[in-house]
């Protein structure tokens, strides 16, 4: 499990920095907890986006009110 320190605060200036911070957290969690049959699947190298990038886009989209996967 990630250990958060209460004395380590990051001031986020804009939404782009927020997305980068979310990506860093998601990528770390994905590498640690994703099952091998998903994270080491066939043809993963042909994907245009990584799984962590897709999860980050989904989370940030939900936060700004985009509920449609097509949007």
Backbone as JSON, one array per atom type, in Angstrom:
{
  "sequence": "XXXXXXXXXXXXXXXXXXXXXXXXXXXXXXXXXXXXXXXXXXXXXXXXXXXXXXXXXXXXXXXXXXXXXXX",
  "N": [[0.84, -1.18, 0.0], [0.44, 2.26, -0.69], [2.27, 4.72, 1.05], [1.39, 7.61, 2.48], [2.71, 10.73, 3.28], [2.14, 13.08, 5.75], [3.45, 15.48, 5.93], [4.29, 16.16, 3.44], [3.42, 18.13, 1.08], [2.03, 19.09, -2.01], [1.71, 21.79, -4.1], [-0.63, 22.37, -6.49], [-0.7, 23.95, -9.48], [-2.19, 24.1, -11.87], [-4.59, 22.39, -14.01], [-3.21, 20.66, -15.68], [-0.88, 19.97, -14.25], [-2.15, 18.63, -12.21], [-3.15, 16.4, -13.59], [-0.73, 15.14, -14.27], [0.21, 14.47, -11.72], [-1.8, 12.7, -10.89], [-1.42, 10.71, -12.8], [1.14, 9.77, -12.07], [0.61, 8.57, -9.58], [-1.35, 6.65, -10.3], [0.12, 5.09, -12.11], [2.1, 3.99, -10.46], [0.51, 2.5, -8.67], [-0.72, 0.76, -10.49], [1.44, -0.75, -11.51], [2.08, -2.1, -9.21], [-0.24, -3.51, -8.35], [-1.74, -4.59, -10.48], [-2.99, -7.52, -12.02], [-0.96, -10.21, -13.32], [-1.92, -11.46, -15.66], [-3.19, -9.42, -16.94], [-1.44, -7.19, -17.0], [0.71, -8.26, -18.39], [-0.12, -9.03, -20.93], [-0.69, -10.31, -24.3], [0.43, -8.58, -27.25], [0.61, -6.05, -26.11], [2.49, -4.14, -26.59], [1.71, -2.93, -28.92], [-0.23, -1.11, -28.38], [-1.52, 2.23, -28.33], [-1.73, 3.87, -26.12], [-0.74, 3.57, -22.7], [-1.94, 1.38, -20.08], [-2.09, 2.71, -17.63], [-2.2, 5.36, -18.49], [-4.7, 5.42, -19.76], [-6.41, 4.88, -17.6], [-5.87, 7.15, -16.05], [-6.83, 9.2, -17.75], [-9.54, 8.55, -17.72], [-10.21, 8.89, -14.98], [-9.63, 11.67, -14.58], [-11.31, 12.78, -16.5], [-13.84, 12.1, -15.45], [-13.76, 13.68, -13.16], [-13.99, 16.27, -14.19], [-16.46, 16.18, -15.23], [-17.03, 14.71, -17.53], [-18.8, 12.16, -18.62], [-19.18, 10.36, -20.62], [-17.69, 7.78, -22.51], [-17.05, 8.2, -25.14], [-16.67, 10.93, -25.35]],
  "CA": [[0.0, 0.0, 0.0], [1.18, 3.51, -0.7], [2.33, 5.41, 2.33], [1.34, 9.04, 2.29], [3.28, 11.49, 4.38], [1.33, 14.27, 6.0], [4.26, 16.68, 5.83], [4.72, 16.33, 2.06], [2.32, 18.73, 0.34], [2.36, 19.61, -3.33], [0.76, 22.79, -4.58], [-0.93, 22.14, -7.9], [-1.0, 25.25, -10.06], [-3.21, 24.03, -12.92], [-5.14, 21.06, -14.24], [-2.18, 19.82, -16.31], [-0.07, 19.43, -13.17], [-3.0, 17.66, -11.52], [-3.16, 15.18, -14.41], [0.58, 14.5, -14.12], [0.26, 13.87, -10.39], [-2.7, 11.54, -10.9], [-0.75, 9.67, -13.59], [2.23, 9.18, -11.28], [0.01, 7.7, -8.57], [-1.99, 5.53, -10.98], [1.16, 4.23, -12.68], [2.71, 3.24, -9.35], [-0.47, 1.51, -8.19], [-0.93, -0.23, -11.55], [2.59, -1.64, -11.53], [2.12, -2.9, -7.99], [-1.42, -4.31, -8.07], [-2.39, -5.18, -11.66], [-2.67, -8.95, -12.17], [-0.03, -10.52, -14.41], [-2.62, -11.79, -16.91], [-3.58, -8.16, -17.58], [-0.28, -6.33, -17.25], [1.67, -8.91, -19.29], [-0.9, -9.67, -21.99], [-0.12, -10.29, -25.65], [0.27, -7.39, -28.1], [0.53, -4.82, -25.31], [3.41, -3.17, -27.18], [1.07, -2.29, -30.07], [-1.2, -0.13, -27.89], [-1.11, 3.64, -28.47], [-1.66, 4.42, -24.76], [-0.56, 2.57, -21.66], [-3.11, 1.19, -19.23], [-2.08, 3.79, -16.63], [-2.66, 6.59, -19.16], [-6.15, 5.3, -19.97], [-7.05, 5.03, -16.28], [-5.74, 8.56, -15.68], [-7.78, 9.97, -18.57], [-10.88, 8.25, -17.23], [-10.39, 9.54, -13.67], [-9.66, 13.13, -14.74], [-12.53, 13.09, -17.23], [-14.95, 12.03, -14.51], [-13.68, 14.83, -12.25], [-14.45, 17.5, -14.84], [-17.85, 16.01, -15.64], [-17.2, 13.97, -18.78], [-19.23, 10.83, -18.24], [-19.22, 9.52, -21.79], [-16.41, 7.28, -22.95], [-16.8, 8.76, -26.46], [-16.25, 12.32, -25.22]],
  "C": [[0.88, 1.25, 0.0], [1.16, 4.16, 0.68], [2.4, 6.91, 2.05], [1.91, 9.73, 3.52], [2.5, 12.78, 4.53], [2.13, 15.57, 5.84], [4.74, 16.95, 4.4], [3.53, 16.84, 1.23], [2.82, 19.27, -0.99], [1.29, 20.6, -3.74], [0.59, 22.61, -6.07], [-1.42, 23.45, -8.49], [-2.11, 25.2, -11.1], [-3.63, 22.58, -13.14], [-4.12, 20.13, -14.88], [-1.28, 19.19, -15.25], [-0.86, 18.39, -12.38], [-3.0, 16.33, -12.27], [-1.84, 14.43, -14.26], [0.72, 13.82, -12.76], [-0.62, 12.62, -10.3], [-2.04, 10.4, -11.66], [0.36, 8.99, -12.79], [1.7, 8.21, -10.23], [-0.6, 6.47, -9.22], [-0.94, 4.57, -11.53], [1.82, 3.39, -11.6], [1.77, 2.15, -8.84], [-0.68, 0.4, -9.22], [0.22, -1.24, -11.58], [2.6, -2.58, -10.33], [0.96, -3.89, -7.89], [-2.1, -4.95, -9.28], [-2.01, -6.65, -11.77], [-1.79, -9.18, -13.39], [-0.75, -10.81, -15.73], [-3.12, -10.53, -17.62], [-2.34, -7.34, -17.94], [0.74, -6.94, -18.2], [0.96, -9.63, -20.43], [-0.2, -9.54, -23.34], [-0.42, -8.97, -26.34], [0.15, -6.08, -27.33], [1.41, -3.73, -25.92], [2.81, -2.44, -28.38], [0.06, -1.21, -29.66], [-0.64, 1.29, -28.03], [-0.96, 4.32, -27.11], [-1.43, 3.28, -23.78], [-1.83, 2.46, -20.84], [-3.22, 2.31, -18.19], [-2.56, 5.11, -17.24], [-4.17, 6.56, -19.37], [-6.91, 5.48, -18.66], [-7.0, 6.49, -15.84], [-6.71, 9.43, -16.45], [-9.2, 9.77, -18.07], [-11.16, 8.96, -15.91], [-10.52, 11.05, -13.82], [-10.89, 13.57, -15.52], [-13.75, 13.07, -16.33], [-14.95, 13.25, -13.58], [-14.17, 16.11, -12.89], [-15.85, 17.34, -15.47], [-18.05, 15.32, -16.97], [-17.54, 12.54, -18.42], [-19.24, 9.87, -19.42], [-17.83, 9.05, -22.17], [-16.05, 7.84, -24.34], [-16.3, 10.2, -26.39], [-14.78, 12.39, -24.92]]
}
